[in-house]
Every structure is written in C-alpha cells, then in structure tokens.
C-alpha cells in the first residue's frame, strides 16, 4: 500500500493513483479542411441524459484540441479491444496519426473509427477550465451502437481487454 496526504505526493504518484481506475479509450476526431484530425482520450464519461451530454478531458498543452475546438461536429468512437494500435497512433505527437486507421467521416465532418463499440456524433456544448486540463462537454446529436464489440480498457498505463464471463 502507498499513502500520501496533502502536498506529499507528486505528479508521478498521482498518475499512478489515477491508473488504479480503469477507463475506456476513445478516438475524438473531426474533419478540418477535409483532413482527419484527432486524438485518443481515456478521460471520457457520460454526463447527462437530458440533454444527452458526454465529456472528455483534454490537456491544456494539447496541440490537437485547439484545431478540433473550431469544428461544429466531432466524432467520438469508443475503441474496441483490438484497437491498441489505433489508440497509440492517435496518441502520438508526430507523424500521420490516421495512417493505418480505418475511418469514415459523416457529411457534417465527424470522424469515426471502424470497428468501435460506439460512435457518438457530438456538437460542442461547453468547455470548463480545470487545472492543467479542459473539460470538454459535448452534446450527442446522433449515435450508432455495436453491442457485440468488446471495448478496450486503459488500466495502469496499459491497454487491456475485458475477460469473458463464464
């Protein structure tokens, strides 16, 4: 067991603590001047049923978010258990993030990853500054659900699969 109080912990220990909570992994993408732009985000959660809202937390240092923030529609794909290469590609800081990624765009410019368990087409709703991140709240305008596709899980800085139940 590791314990710390008040200011006795640093960012590395805090990252380790946050890693104890498993989360899904999403691709957060859109078309910018006809070119796919996007990133991976594991800090995704549902927010509200009425209106239908979700959120993603984005680092203030992100070079991608300011580009996506200009768009009217964004695609949020909940990645499948076999999408580790996609997540790594979209999380990279350099190179062609969409090279090798099988994706599709809607007429409105939302970009989705094929093979995901869930697609949410979203409109920006509200942004909230929160420490070294921005909480991006999105309103769902359309969705596609693939319930037979198992989601990817991010836990302790690794991509994992859910174990089948007996």
C-alpha positions as a printed Julia matrix, in Angstrom:
166×3 Matrix{Float64}:
   0.0     0.0     0.0
   1.15    3.53   -0.79
  -0.21    6.5     1.15
   0.28   10.25    0.87
  -1.51   13.32    2.19
  -1.75   16.98    1.25
   1.31   18.05   -0.73
   3.33   14.89   -0.02
   2.65   13.49   -3.49
   3.97   14.45   -6.88
   2.54   14.07  -10.38
   4.09   10.61  -10.82
   2.35    9.3    -7.7
  -0.91   10.99   -8.69
  -0.69    9.42  -12.18
  -0.15    6.03  -10.51
  -3.19    6.63   -8.3
  -5.38    7.62  -11.28
  -4.14    4.49  -13.07
  -5.89    2.34  -10.46
  -9.2     3.3   -12.08
  -9.84    1.51  -15.4
 -11.39    3.55  -18.18
 -12.47    3.17  -21.76
 -10.45    4.62  -24.61
 -11.95    6.92  -27.21
 -10.94    8.43  -30.51
 -12.01   12.1   -30.54
 -11.93   13.26  -34.18
 -13.22   15.54  -36.91
 -12.51   16.8   -40.42
 -10.53   20.02  -40.65
 -10.38   21.38  -44.2
 -11.09   17.87  -45.5
  -8.3    16.24  -43.46
  -8.93   13.91  -40.5
  -7.69   15.37  -37.23
  -7.99   13.68  -33.87
  -6.62   12.29  -30.67
  -7.05    9.45  -28.21
  -8.72   10.21  -24.87
  -9.26    7.91  -21.9
 -10.89   10.56  -19.72
 -14.36   10.13  -21.26
 -17.6     9.87  -19.3
 -21.34   10.22  -19.66
 -22.71   13.43  -18.13
 -26.46   13.8   -18.71
 -29.44   12.05  -20.3
 -31.46   15.25  -20.8
 -29.91   16.87  -22.68
 -27.69   13.99  -23.87
 -24.18   15.05  -22.82
 -20.76   13.41  -22.51
 -17.37   14.84  -21.61
 -13.73   14.39  -22.49
 -10.83   15.95  -20.59
  -8.09   17.42  -22.76
  -4.64   18.6   -21.62
  -4.14   22.35  -21.85
  -0.91   21.63  -23.71
  -2.7    19.71  -26.48
  -1.88   20.95  -29.98
  -4.83   18.98  -31.4
  -7.68   20.26  -29.23
  -7.47   23.9   -30.45
  -7.94   22.57  -34.01
 -10.89   20.33  -33.05
 -12.46   23.11  -30.95
 -13.16   25.08  -34.17
 -15.41   22.33  -35.56
 -19.22   22.18  -35.41
 -19.31   18.36  -35.25
 -16.95   15.86  -33.68
 -16.92   12.08  -33.74
 -16.26   10.15  -30.57
 -15.52    6.44  -31.1
 -15.28    4.13  -28.09
 -12.43    1.9   -29.21
 -12.65   -1.9   -29.31
 -10.38   -4.34  -27.52
  -8.27   -4.85  -30.67
  -7.7    -1.12  -31.28
  -4.44   -0.72  -29.31
  -2.52    0.25  -32.49
  -5.23    2.82  -33.3
  -5.05    4.31  -29.79
  -1.25    4.52  -29.96
  -1.38    6.14  -33.4
  -3.94    8.74  -32.33
  -1.99    9.47  -29.13
   1.3    10.06  -30.98
   2.75   13.54  -31.08
   4.26   13.21  -34.56
   3.61   11.52  -37.89
   0.38   10.63  -39.67
  -2.0     9.76  -36.83
  -4.53    8.29  -39.27
  -2.05    6.16  -41.24
  -3.29    2.59  -40.87
  -6.52    3.7   -39.15
  -9.72    2.57  -40.87
 -12.06    5.56  -40.51
 -15.11    7.22  -42.03
 -16.42   10.79  -41.95
 -20.02   11.98  -41.91
 -21.27   14.78  -44.16
 -21.14   17.06  -41.12
 -17.43   16.33  -40.57
 -17.48   13.93  -37.62
 -14.81   11.24  -37.98
 -15.31    7.7   -36.65
 -13.04    4.65  -36.32
 -14.39    1.47  -37.95
 -14.77   -1.47  -35.58
 -15.5     0.65  -32.5
 -18.17   -0.38  -29.99
 -19.89    3.03  -30.02
 -20.0     6.1   -32.26
 -21.27    9.39  -30.88
 -21.64   12.35  -33.21
 -21.39   15.4   -31.0
 -21.65   19.18  -31.03
 -19.54   21.26  -28.64
 -21.67   22.29  -25.64
 -19.38   23.85  -23.03
 -15.7    23.99  -22.05
 -14.58   24.3   -18.45
 -11.03   25.09  -17.36
  -9.91   22.61  -14.71
  -6.3    22.74  -13.56
  -3.97   21.61  -16.33
  -6.88   20.27  -18.4
 -10.04   21.49  -20.06
 -13.28   19.59  -19.55
 -14.99   19.48  -22.94
 -18.73   18.84  -22.63
 -20.35   17.6   -25.84
 -24.0    17.22  -26.83
 -24.85   13.97  -28.63
 -26.69   14.59  -31.91
 -26.5    11.04  -33.36
 -25.21    7.63  -32.32
 -24.5     4.12  -33.53
 -24.12    1.24  -31.07
 -22.3    -2.03  -31.76
 -23.14   -4.01  -28.58
 -21.34   -7.2   -29.66
 -17.98   -5.4   -29.9
 -15.97   -5.55  -26.66
 -14.42   -2.24  -25.57
 -10.77   -1.52  -24.86
  -9.84   -0.74  -21.27
  -6.98    1.51  -20.15
  -5.63    0.48  -16.74
  -2.25    1.17  -15.11
  -0.91    2.78  -18.3
  -1.69   -0.28  -20.45
  -4.43   -1.24  -22.89
  -6.35   -4.28  -21.73
  -9.29   -6.47  -22.73
 -12.26   -7.41  -20.6
 -12.24  -11.04  -19.55
 -15.26  -13.02  -20.78
 -17.65  -14.17  -18.07
 -18.17  -17.87  -17.55
